Amino acid sequence: MRTVRRGTNRVLLGLAGAVLLGAGAAVLMGGLDLPAKWHIGLPGGWPWTSPGEVLLPRGSRTRWTDRGWWWPVVIAVLAVLVLLSLWWLVTQLRRHRLPEVLVDSGDGEGALLRGRALEAVLAAETEALEGVEGAAVLLTGRRTQPRVRAVLALAPHADPGTVVLRFADEAVAHARGSAGLERLPAEVRLRGVRHRPERVS
């Protein structure tokens, strides 16, 4: 599914880039009067052949403006385009959770482990480490090559270097061994926990 999505994204980006590049080149040629300078014979009806021409003639701009449906349709189409663009942007920026991990069961076929189950085990073991007051774990990547993204909330007295080392040597190493993975790369973000001050009387 992710491969199909990436292929679709590349095709759409390529088409959009080609259209924008072609339109920009046509406008640039007309604006710099390149057809006349380079003696390029353009086909009849070719737009933007000289600097004096506008992108949209007045007739094209005002053809439907006197119709009652024109502006609602224009606004609706632009709104749909904006929403589709925002949806596409959000899907590109969102980090997708890995639904399952392929575990080597020793029989040559393998078994599937739920990604959320492995995330829960990793988070629980990480929160049991000294100096860690909270952990959020997310599995990304492919089911044969998962990756770990973790956000650890550290106690005020915690040593960040020690926490990261223990996270890698204990929690991640145990998860890698239990899933039969050769590698389990991890990206860790640390943040401090702010405690509310208490009044002592």
DRENMAR-395521 format. One record per residue (C-alpha): residue in one letter; x, y, z. Coordinates in steps of 0.001 Angstrom, whole numbers, padded with zeros to 6 digits, always signed. Layout:
# residues N
aXYZ/...
//
This chain:
# residues 201
m+000000+000000+000000/r+002769+002454+000887/t+004596+001571-002359/v+001453+002331-004368/r+000979+005613-002482/r+004579+006645-003121/g+004245+005808-006821/t+001026+007814-007061/n+002627+010758-005283/r+005569+010725-007678/v+003307+010587-010735/l+001124+013445-009455/l+004138+015560-008525/g+005694+014868-011917/l+002524+015868-013779/a+002051+019013-011696/g+005693+019948-012188/a+005484+019385-015949/v+002343+021528-016255/l+003812+024356-014169/l+007125+024185-016022/g+005407+024283-019410/a+003155+027182-018457/g+006054+029108-016958/a+008196+028541-020049/a+005386+029722-022344/v+004836+032888-020304/l+008578+033550-020128/m+008960+033176-023880/g+006172+035675-024500/g+007347+038110-021846/l+010903+038207-023215/d+009687+038203-026819/l+011832+035163-027522/p+009806+033890-030523/a+010593+037095-032443/k+014226+037275-031293/w+014954+033620-032047/h+012715+033524-035156/i+010617+030684-033760/g+007563+029911-035841/l+004792+029180-033346/p+001533+027553-034436/g-001528+029702-034980/g-003472+030538-031853/w-000422+030114-029615/p-000920+032232-026454/w+001545+034735-025057/t+003672+035318-028134/s+004682+038899-027301/p+005285+041045-024197/g+002136+043095-024837/e-000235+040167-024487/v-001974+039351-021230/l-002303+035896-019751/l-006100+035913-019989/p-007862+038130-022546/r-010758+040230-021328/g-013253+038050-023172/s-012031+034943-021365/r-012066+036699-017993/t-015599+038053-018280/r-017334+035391-020398/w-019465+033922-017601/t-019359+036619-014934/d-022893+037786-015674/r-024298+034333-014940/g-025598+033688-011430/w-023899+030319-011094/w-020413+031474-012092/w-018971+032793-008826/p-020411+030029-006595/v-018874+027426-008919/v-015508+029221-008964/i-015440+029499-005177/a-016518+025869-004736/v-013842+024587-007130/l-011122+026657-005451/a-012260+025477-002007/v-012122+021843-003125/l-008644+022335-004567/v-007423+023930-001335/l-008899+021128+000791/l-007393+018451-001442/s-004004+020162-001285/l-004159+020370+002514/w-005227+016721+002761/w-002345+015645+000536/l+000115+017737+002546/v-001079+016253+005848/t-000792+012708+004503/q+002790+013399+003439/l+003800+014860+006777/r+002022+012313+008945/r+004180+009506+010250/h+002323+006307+009553/r+002152+003679+012270/l+003409+000228+011299/p+000464-002176+011735/e+002485-005383+011974/v+006017-006766+012146/l+007174-009925+010402/v+008773-012218+013009/d+011169-015008+012066/s+009440-018120+013447/g+012156-020501+012242/d+009907-022411+009831/g+010758-020323+006786/e+007334-018678+006671/g+007399-016269+009595/a+004669-014907+011825/l+003048-011511+012141/l+003299-009520+015356/r+000904-006650+015941/g+002771-003369+015866/r+000720-001892+018714/a+001588-004867+020918/l+005310-004332+020360/e+004883-000603+020936/a+003099-001258+024230/v+005846-003620+025437/l+008553-001152+024463/a+006775+001721+026185/a+006167-000290+029360/e+009777-001454+029606/t+011049+002047+028868/e+008877+003620+031553/a+010316+001113+034031/l+013796+002563+033492/e+015138+004805+036224/g+014701+008459+035377/v+011910+007919+032837/e+008484+009212+033853/g+006715+008599+030558/a+007325+007100+027133/a+005527+007226+023789/v+006692+004693+021200/l+005791+004512+017517/l+006826+001861+014990/t+007418+003025+011417/g+009150+001641+008357/r+008391-001713+006752/r+007227-004854+008495/t+010520-006570+007655/q+012580-003507+008630/p+010764-001640+011403/r+012071+001508+013020/v+011361+002907+016469/r+010484+006517+017211/a+010290+007256+020899/v+009627+010327+023007/l+010843+009980+026597/a+009783+012243+029432/l+012694+012490+031858/a+012599+013163+035559/p+014512+016233+036762/h+017276+014101+038274/a+017698+011837+035204/d+020923+011714+033209/p+019943+011837+029512/g+022972+009895+028307/t+022369+007066+030739/v+018679+006892+029889/v+019332+006708+026149/l+022004+004063+026635/r+019742+001903+028790/f+016868+002405+026355/a+019035+001070+023521/d+020722-001731+025491/e+017639-002952+027312/a+014240-002011+025861/v+015219-001891+022183/a+017568-004875+022462/h+014870-006990+024113/a+012328-006025+021444/r+014807-006791+018684/g+015617-010194+020175/s+011998-011172+020833/a+011007-010273+017266/g+014016-012012+015756/l+015198-008860+013992/e+018777-008281+012932/r+018423-004521+013297/l+015953-002234+015021/p+017020+001399+014511/a+015635+003844+017039/e+015197+007605+017080/v+014790+009108+020544/r+013540+012522+021572/l+013900+013639+025157/r+011863+016166+027054/g+011836+017201+030663/v+008848+016880+032956/r+007703+020049+034673/h+006215+019477+038077/r+003759+021899+039561/p+005206+023681+042588/e+003671+022723+045904/r+003135+025188+048724/v+004471+024065+052079/s+003090+025766+055159/
//
